[in-house]
Amino acid sequence: MEDAPLVVPQQHPIQLEVTDDLRRTRLTAFFRLLLAIPHFVWLALLGIVVVIAEIGNWFATLIQGRSPEAIHGFLAVYLRYSTHVTAYTLLIADPYPGFGFINLKEDYPIDLHVAPPMEQNRWTVFFRLLIAIPAMIVAYVLRSLSGILALFSWVMAVLTAHVPEGIRNFAALALRFEMQTYAYVGLVTPTYPSFDIGMTS
């Protein structure tokens, strides 16, 4: 009897790379939310353009079966920037992020890698928001848990200049799933969010 072939999971088109060393600067950790305010404002302003881009992406992908390169590239940069800001805010990473579309850092310790546009099934494109509801609920729960755990990371960062590896890893996993969900909803990828694949270190 022959052994069953080894099944290797396909690589998810949205990958989170973690090179963080768990060290934090006490002073910037203490004032983390205040320091992040300019990024919150910039993300909100970009978010208006993102909504318009995602609507255009929905129509374009529905018609031609794949996301246009320009829209895909714009949404990919926004997702990377959002990843950096979230990682900074939740103490998953320490360096101050660059601003998306201005000076986005290429070597940020928590970074998102987005694959080029792929062919997408028009039926799943048409019903994408409905299909994504379970993933959006899970992403919301994970983000909430990460926010709660970030309070503990904040205390540890201020007192010891380090954050616990387990909390950092959970927050990174939650962030990865969240970004995979946003990418799926925004038609950046046809691949549903997954807990099994999509993390590199």
Beta strands, then each sheet from edge to edge (+ up, - down):
strand 1: 14-18
strand 2: 110-114
strand 3: 199-200
sheet 1: 2+ 1- 3-
end
